[in-house]
Amino acid sequence: PDPLCLDPLLLMLQFLAVAAAVMMSNASLSPIKRSASLPRKQFGSSDMMVTEVCAGTMTWGSFVQEEEEAHAQLDTLLELGVNFIDTAELYPVAFNYGQTTERWIGNWL
Protein backbone atom coordinates (compact mmCIF):
# COMPACT_ATOMS: atom_id res chain seq x y z
CA PRO A 1 0.00 0.00 0.00
CA ASP A 2 0.99 3.60 -0.63
CA PRO A 3 2.35 5.05 2.67
CA LEU A 4 0.81 8.44 1.83
CA CYS A 5 -2.72 7.01 1.63
CA LEU A 6 -3.42 6.32 5.28
CA ASP A 7 -6.76 5.37 6.76
CA PRO A 8 -7.79 8.17 9.17
CA LEU A 9 -9.52 5.72 11.51
CA LEU A 10 -6.39 3.57 11.73
CA LEU A 11 -4.30 6.67 12.44
CA MET A 12 -6.69 7.73 15.21
CA LEU A 13 -6.59 4.28 16.80
CA GLN A 14 -2.79 4.26 16.69
CA PHE A 15 -2.71 7.74 18.24
CA LEU A 16 -5.07 6.70 21.03
CA ALA A 17 -3.01 3.59 21.76
CA VAL A 18 0.18 5.64 22.04
CA ALA A 19 -1.57 8.31 24.16
CA ALA A 20 -2.90 5.65 26.54
CA ALA A 21 0.56 4.09 26.88
CA VAL A 22 2.11 7.49 27.63
CA MET A 23 -0.56 8.29 30.20
CA MET A 24 -0.03 4.95 31.93
CA SER A 25 3.74 5.40 32.02
CA ASN A 26 3.38 8.91 33.48
CA ALA A 27 0.78 7.98 36.10
CA SER A 28 3.28 8.15 38.95
CA LEU A 29 4.83 11.51 38.04
CA SER A 30 4.42 14.40 40.45
CA PRO A 31 2.42 17.46 39.41
CA ILE A 32 4.14 20.27 37.58
CA LYS A 33 5.25 23.11 39.84
CA ARG A 34 4.78 26.50 38.26
CA SER A 35 6.97 29.48 38.96
CA ALA A 36 5.34 32.56 40.44
CA SER A 37 6.83 34.70 37.68
CA LEU A 38 8.42 34.33 34.27
CA PRO A 39 12.21 34.21 34.16
CA ARG A 40 13.84 37.35 32.77
CA LYS A 41 17.09 37.92 30.95
CA GLN A 42 19.16 41.01 30.27
CA PHE A 43 18.42 42.38 26.79
CA GLY A 44 21.79 42.56 25.05
CA SER A 45 24.09 45.04 26.77
CA SER A 46 21.22 47.29 27.88
CA ASP A 47 19.85 47.48 31.40
CA MET A 48 16.47 46.16 30.25
CA MET A 49 15.24 42.86 31.59
CA VAL A 50 12.85 40.99 29.30
CA THR A 51 10.92 37.79 29.79
CA GLU A 52 12.29 34.62 28.25
CA VAL A 53 8.84 34.19 26.73
CA CYS A 54 8.37 36.43 23.73
CA ALA A 55 4.89 37.22 22.37
CA GLY A 56 4.68 36.70 18.62
CA THR A 57 2.43 38.87 16.47
CA MET A 58 2.90 37.10 13.15
CA THR A 59 -0.76 36.11 12.77
CA TRP A 60 -2.18 39.57 13.42
CA GLY A 61 -3.85 40.94 10.32
CA SER A 62 -4.13 37.49 8.78
CA PHE A 63 -5.40 34.71 11.08
CA VAL A 64 -6.19 37.23 13.82
CA GLN A 65 -8.37 39.56 11.80
CA GLU A 66 -9.79 41.82 14.51
CA GLU A 67 -7.78 44.40 16.42
CA GLU A 68 -9.86 43.71 19.53
CA GLU A 69 -8.64 40.09 19.55
CA ALA A 70 -5.02 41.25 19.35
CA HIS A 71 -5.67 43.65 22.26
CA ALA A 72 -7.20 40.82 24.30
CA GLN A 73 -4.09 38.72 23.61
CA LEU A 74 -1.86 41.61 24.71
CA ASP A 75 -3.92 42.09 27.88
CA THR A 76 -3.55 38.40 28.75
CA LEU A 77 0.18 38.41 28.02
CA LEU A 78 0.67 41.45 30.23
CA GLU A 79 -1.34 39.81 33.04
CA LEU A 80 0.96 36.78 32.75
CA GLY A 81 4.04 39.01 33.01
CA VAL A 82 5.26 38.94 29.39
CA ASN A 83 7.06 42.17 28.45
CA PHE A 84 8.76 41.11 25.21
CA ILE A 85 6.78 41.44 21.95
CA ASP A 86 8.11 40.29 18.59
CA THR A 87 7.09 42.65 15.79
CA ALA A 88 9.33 41.56 12.91
CA GLU A 89 9.13 43.78 9.85
CA LEU A 90 7.42 41.08 7.79
CA TYR A 91 4.51 40.43 10.18
CA PRO A 92 1.98 39.44 9.09
CA VAL A 93 3.87 37.56 6.44
CA ALA A 94 3.48 39.01 2.93
CA PHE A 95 0.56 41.21 3.95
CA ASN A 96 1.58 44.79 4.64
CA TYR A 97 5.05 44.50 6.13
CA GLY A 98 4.24 45.05 9.78
CA GLN A 99 1.92 48.02 9.49
CA THR A 100 -0.99 46.15 11.07
CA THR A 101 0.92 44.81 14.05
CA GLU A 102 2.64 48.12 14.75
CA ARG A 103 -0.63 50.06 14.50
CA TRP A 104 -2.52 47.61 16.72
CA ILE A 105 0.20 47.59 19.40
CA GLY A 106 0.39 51.39 19.26
CA ASN A 107 -3.37 51.68 19.72
CA TRP A 108 -3.21 49.21 22.61
CA LEU A 109 -0.45 51.18 24.33
Backbone as CSV, one residue per row, in Angstrom:
resi,resn,N_x,N_y,N_z,CA_x,CA_y,CA_z,C_x,C_y,C_z
1,PRO,0.818,-1.201,0.000,0.000,0.000,0.000,0.856,1.258,0.000
2,ASP,0.306,2.301,-0.565,0.989,3.595,-0.630,1.054,4.204,0.772
3,PRO,2.249,4.521,1.309,2.348,5.053,2.670,1.678,6.418,2.826
4,LEU,1.434,7.136,1.727,0.809,8.440,1.829,-0.709,8.346,1.903
5,CYS,-1.275,7.198,1.564,-2.724,7.005,1.629,-3.045,6.239,2.899
6,LEU,-3.203,6.947,3.994,-3.421,6.319,5.279,-4.882,6.429,5.672
7,ASP,-5.386,5.397,6.274,-6.761,5.371,6.757,-6.852,6.235,8.011
8,PRO,-7.692,7.284,8.006,-7.786,8.169,9.170,-8.215,7.444,10.443
9,LEU,-9.092,6.463,10.326,-9.524,5.724,11.512,-8.368,4.935,12.112
10,LEU,-7.561,4.312,11.251,-6.395,3.570,11.728,-5.410,4.516,12.414
11,LEU,-5.200,5.683,11.832,-4.299,6.666,12.443,-4.811,7.094,13.818
12,MET,-6.115,7.323,13.932,-6.691,7.729,15.209,-6.523,6.627,16.251
13,LEU,-6.744,5.387,15.861,-6.586,4.278,16.799,-5.136,4.141,17.254
14,GLN,-4.202,4.331,16.325,-2.791,4.264,16.689,-2.429,5.397,17.647
15,PHE,-2.962,6.585,17.369,-2.706,7.736,18.239,-3.243,7.475,19.644
16,LEU,-4.467,6.969,19.722,-5.073,6.701,21.030,-4.292,5.640,21.803
17,ALA,-3.792,4.635,21.098,-3.005,3.591,21.763,-1.716,4.174,22.335
18,VAL,-1.052,5.010,21.572,0.179,5.644,22.042,-0.129,6.585,23.206
19,ALA,-1.200,7.378,23.090,-1.565,8.306,24.164,-1.869,7.555,25.455
20,ALA,-2.588,6.446,25.350,-2.903,5.652,26.537,-1.634,5.103,27.172
21,ALA,-0.695,4.629,26.355,0.560,4.092,26.876,1.358,5.186,27.582
22,VAL,1.384,6.380,27.012,2.110,7.492,27.627,1.464,7.871,28.953
23,MET,0.139,7.930,28.965,-0.558,8.285,30.196,-0.296,7.261,31.294
24,MET,-0.283,6.000,30.931,-0.035,4.952,31.925,1.393,5.040,32.451
25,SER,2.343,5.337,31.583,3.737,5.396,32.020,4.006,6.633,32.876
26,ASN,3.196,7.678,32.721,3.382,8.911,33.484,2.485,8.990,34.711
27,ALA,1.759,7.947,35.009,0.778,7.984,36.096,1.409,8.298,37.445
28,SER,2.662,7.945,37.644,3.283,8.149,38.951,4.090,9.444,39.036
29,LEU,4.074,10.265,38.012,4.826,11.514,38.039,4.157,12.517,38.971
30,SER,4.963,13.363,39.579,4.420,14.396,40.451,3.883,15.550,39.601
31,PRO,2.989,16.337,40.171,2.419,17.457,39.411,3.483,18.488,39.060
32,ILE,3.225,19.219,38.020,4.137,20.273,37.578,4.055,21.432,38.555
33,LYS,5.204,21.944,38.963,5.252,23.107,39.836,5.524,24.336,38.975
34,ARG,4.647,25.289,39.060,4.782,26.502,38.258,5.488,27.587,39.057
35,SER,6.290,28.355,38.349,6.973,29.485,38.958,5.980,30.621,39.169
36,ALA,6.222,31.431,40.165,5.342,32.563,40.442,5.479,33.654,39.391
37,SER,6.624,33.689,38.714,6.835,34.703,37.683,7.701,34.130,36.564
38,LEU,7.631,34.775,35.418,8.422,34.334,34.271,9.882,34.735,34.454
39,PRO,10.786,33.848,34.090,12.210,34.214,34.160,12.515,35.363,33.200
40,ARG,13.433,36.203,33.598,13.840,37.353,32.766,15.333,37.288,32.495
41,LYS,15.689,37.864,31.369,17.091,37.923,30.946,17.428,39.358,30.560
42,GLN,18.704,39.693,30.698,19.160,41.005,30.266,19.095,41.076,28.750
43,PHE,18.566,42.184,28.226,18.418,42.377,26.792,19.699,42.985,26.240
44,GLY,20.512,42.115,25.610,21.790,42.562,25.053,22.661,43.195,26.115
45,SER,23.243,44.350,25.799,24.093,45.037,26.774,23.341,46.166,27.468
46,SER,22.026,46.241,27.239,21.222,47.290,27.885,20.936,46.913,29.333
47,ASP,20.247,47.799,30.036,19.850,47.475,31.404,18.423,46.935,31.457
48,MET,17.828,46.694,30.292,16.466,46.161,30.249,16.460,44.667,30.545
49,MET,15.453,44.267,31.305,15.235,42.855,31.592,13.938,42.443,30.899
50,VAL,14.026,41.434,30.048,12.852,40.985,29.304,12.561,39.531,29.646
51,THR,11.300,39.162,29.506,10.916,37.786,29.786,11.514,36.855,28.743
52,GLU,11.808,35.633,29.183,12.291,34.621,28.246,11.204,34.253,27.242
53,VAL,9.961,34.444,27.632,8.836,34.188,26.729,8.597,35.452,25.932
54,CYS,8.594,35.307,24.630,8.367,36.429,23.726,7.012,36.235,23.044
55,ALA,6.208,37.275,23.012,4.894,37.216,22.372,5.039,37.486,20.879
56,GLY,4.627,36.533,20.073,4.679,36.702,18.624,3.423,37.358,18.089
57,THR,3.568,38.168,17.054,2.433,38.873,16.467,2.256,38.528,14.992
58,MET,2.880,37.452,14.565,2.896,37.103,13.147,1.506,36.904,12.551
59,THR,0.552,36.422,13.331,-0.758,36.114,12.768,-1.719,37.296,12.794
60,TRP,-1.295,38.409,13.360,-2.179,39.570,13.417,-2.341,40.178,12.035
61,GLY,-3.577,40.406,11.652,-3.855,40.941,10.322,-4.094,39.855,9.303
62,SER,-3.839,38.617,9.680,-4.132,37.489,8.775,-5.064,36.538,9.507
63,PHE,-4.543,35.629,10.325,-5.398,34.710,11.078,-6.151,35.435,12.193
64,VAL,-5.510,36.379,12.836,-6.188,37.231,13.822,-6.619,38.472,13.050
65,GLN,-7.900,38.520,12.706,-8.370,39.561,11.797,-8.916,40.796,12.492
66,GLU,-9.194,40.700,13.788,-9.788,41.824,14.513,-8.794,42.415,15.503
67,GLU,-8.682,43.719,15.501,-7.776,44.401,16.422,-8.133,44.110,17.873
68,GLU,-9.425,43.983,18.172,-9.861,43.706,19.535,-9.300,42.372,20.033
69,GLU,-9.206,41.393,19.157,-8.645,40.094,19.546,-7.160,40.227,19.879
70,ALA,-6.443,41.013,19.080,-5.023,41.251,19.355,-4.864,41.963,20.700
71,HIS,-5.742,42.935,20.982,-5.675,43.653,22.259,-5.954,42.715,23.424
72,ALA,-6.906,41.800,23.248,-7.202,40.820,24.303,-5.989,39.926,24.541
73,GLN,-5.299,39.539,23.463,-4.094,38.721,23.612,-3.023,39.503,24.370
74,LEU,-2.842,40.778,24.022,-1.855,41.606,24.713,-2.213,41.773,26.186
75,ASP,-3.486,41.976,26.486,-3.921,42.089,27.884,-3.562,40.837,28.673
76,THR,-3.841,39.673,28.080,-3.548,38.401,28.753,-2.047,38.225,28.939
77,LEU,-1.280,38.528,27.912,0.177,38.406,28.016,0.723,39.306,29.121
78,LEU,0.222,40.530,29.193,0.666,41.453,30.235,0.299,40.919,31.614
79,GLU,-0.914,40.392,31.766,-1.338,39.808,33.041,-0.426,38.656,33.454
80,LEU,0.085,37.909,32.463,0.964,36.782,32.747,2.412,37.212,32.976
81,GLY,2.703,38.494,32.748,4.038,39.008,33.010,4.938,39.139,31.799
82,VAL,4.441,38.844,30.603,5.263,38.944,29.388,5.489,40.420,29.065
83,ASN,6.749,40.787,28.812,7.060,42.172,28.454,7.916,42.253,27.187
84,PHE,7.919,41.213,26.403,8.759,41.111,25.208,7.847,40.738,24.038
85,ILE,7.693,41.652,23.072,6.781,41.438,21.950,7.572,41.457,20.657
86,ASP,7.426,40.413,19.871,8.110,40.290,18.585,7.256,40.936,17.500
87,THR,7.806,41.940,16.851,7.092,42.647,15.787,7.951,42.717,14.528
88,ALA,8.449,41.586,14.075,9.332,41.563,12.905,8.727,42.338,11.746
89,GLU,9.580,42.899,10.930,9.133,43.782,9.851,8.265,43.095,8.798
90,LEU,8.235,41.785,8.785,7.420,41.080,7.794,6.127,40.519,8.379
91,TYR,5.745,40.949,9.581,4.515,40.433,10.182,3.355,41.330,9.818
92,PRO,2.211,40.817,9.472,1.977,39.438,9.091,2.624,39.155,7.742
93,VAL,3.076,37.955,7.594,3.870,37.557,6.439,3.175,37.939,5.134
94,ALA,3.904,38.635,4.290,3.477,39.006,2.928,2.134,39.733,2.904
95,PHE,1.833,40.482,3.952,0.563,41.205,3.949,0.807,42.695,3.757
96,ASN,1.302,43.353,4.773,1.580,44.786,4.637,2.834,45.198,5.392
97,TYR,3.722,44.258,5.572,5.050,44.501,6.125,5.042,45.168,7.498
98,GLY,4.216,44.629,8.392,4.244,45.046,9.780,3.360,46.212,10.143
99,GLN,2.734,46.845,9.165,1.916,48.016,9.490,0.773,47.669,10.430
100,THR,0.137,46.529,10.222,-0.991,46.146,11.066,-0.542,45.917,12.500
101,THR,0.490,45.124,12.690,0.915,44.811,14.054,1.388,46.064,14.780
102,GLU,2.138,46.907,14.109,2.636,48.117,14.755,1.491,49.062,15.115
103,ARG,0.520,49.192,14.237,-0.633,50.055,14.503,-1.455,49.507,15.672
104,TRP,-1.712,48.202,15.665,-2.525,47.614,16.718,-1.840,47.714,18.076
105,ILE,-0.537,47.468,18.124,0.198,47.590,19.398,0.203,49.041,19.852
106,GLY,0.429,49.970,18.924,0.394,51.393,19.256,-0.942,51.822,19.820
107,ASN,-2.029,51.361,19.212,-3.372,51.681,19.716,-3.590,51.083,21.091
108,TRP,-3.063,49.876,21.315,-3.208,49.213,22.613,-2.455,49.962,23.706
109,LEU,-1.249,50.447,23.351,-0.448,51.177,24.332,-1.132,52.472,24.733
